[in-house]
Amino acid sequence: MSTPTAPRHTTTPSAPLMSAPSVAPVPFGLQVLLWVGVVMTLASFVATVALLVVYFVGTAQLPALFWLALFAFPIGFTLILLYLVIAALRRRRQA
């Protein structure tokens, strides 16, 4: 006994295809700006954790960790914010 099968192709018209808005590729300089900001922020976070570990273990403290934790965090965030502002301005010009 054979069971009826549904047709493989329907005859209803399909919806028109929507194309995504074209976005220009991000320039290499902006990518570098973003990645340097991210790496600096992560390095600052690691330095902060290392400072806490060094402090609670009671070993000699490294001045380089203090400088990295103190300055890399705000500089990294500033670079990330700069990337966001530039990307928003570029997108506004495209629209």
Phi, psi and omega per residue, in radians:
M1 nan 2.252 -3.069
S2 -1.759 2.379 3.103
T3 -1.707 2.468 3.140
P4 -1.202 2.455 3.120
T5 -1.901 2.664 3.118
A6 -1.294 2.560 3.112
P7 -1.098 2.535 -3.101
R8 -1.271 -0.606 -3.100
H9 -2.043 2.369 3.093
T10 -1.621 2.744 -3.118
T11 -1.759 0.084 3.131
T12 -1.320 2.500 3.140
P13 -1.195 2.475 -3.129
S14 -1.506 2.772 3.128
A15 -1.224 2.597 3.111
P16 -1.111 2.506 -3.120
L17 -1.268 2.339 3.106
M18 -1.684 2.256 3.113
S19 -1.689 2.493 3.126
A20 -1.273 2.571 3.105
P21 -1.103 2.439 -3.118
S22 -1.330 2.286 3.139
V23 -2.045 2.231 3.141
A24 -1.173 2.543 3.119
P25 -1.126 2.611 -3.129
V26 -1.306 2.279 3.123
P27 -1.083 2.672 -3.089
F28 -1.042 -0.669 -3.135
G29 -1.083 -0.652 3.111
L30 -1.247 -0.618 3.077
Q31 -1.115 -0.723 3.112
V32 -1.102 -0.743 3.118
L33 -1.005 -0.801 -3.138
L34 -1.129 -0.833 -3.082
W35 -1.189 -0.622 3.077
V36 -1.124 -0.719 3.098
G37 -1.094 -0.757 -3.141
V38 -1.147 -0.773 -3.132
V39 -1.130 -0.714 3.127
M40 -1.134 -0.703 3.135
T41 -1.159 -0.746 3.103
L42 -1.147 -0.704 3.109
A43 -1.110 -0.669 3.098
S44 -1.144 -0.699 3.108
F45 -1.111 -0.762 3.114
V46 -1.114 -0.692 3.115
A47 -1.134 -0.657 3.114
T48 -1.135 -0.762 3.092
V49 -1.116 -0.734 3.115
A50 -1.097 -0.676 3.094
L51 -1.089 -0.721 3.109
L52 -1.128 -0.727 3.123
V53 -1.115 -0.803 -3.135
V54 -1.085 -0.695 -3.122
Y55 -1.129 -0.815 -3.081
F56 -1.342 -0.424 3.071
V57 -1.345 -0.553 3.091
G58 1.568 0.408 3.110
T59 -1.594 3.135 -3.122
A60 -1.135 2.364 -3.116
Q61 -1.555 2.452 -3.110
L62 -1.685 2.153 3.124
P63 -1.091 -0.514 -3.136
A64 -1.086 -0.618 3.113
L65 -1.169 -0.669 3.099
F66 -1.090 -0.803 -3.124
W67 -1.135 -0.709 3.140
L68 -1.138 -0.785 -3.138
A69 -1.190 -0.581 -3.064
L70 -1.339 -0.730 -3.009
F71 -1.820 -0.546 -3.062
A72 -1.205 -0.577 -3.108
F73 -1.126 -0.939 3.131
P74 -1.186 -0.590 3.116
I75 -1.170 -0.744 3.109
G76 -1.073 -0.777 3.124
F77 -1.163 -0.637 3.101
T78 -1.099 -0.716 3.117
L79 -1.142 -0.694 3.116
I80 -1.148 -0.757 3.104
L81 -1.121 -0.665 3.092
L82 -1.078 -0.736 3.082
Y83 -1.044 -0.794 -3.117
L84 -1.094 -0.711 3.134
V85 -1.154 -0.795 3.140
I86 -1.114 -0.732 3.129
A87 -1.129 -0.671 3.113
A88 -1.161 -0.709 3.110
L89 -1.135 -0.713 3.112
R90 -1.108 -0.718 -3.129
R91 -1.187 -0.634 3.114
R92 -1.151 -0.684 3.124
R93 -1.153 -0.559 -3.131
Q94 -1.271 -0.562 -3.076
A95 -1.253 nan nan
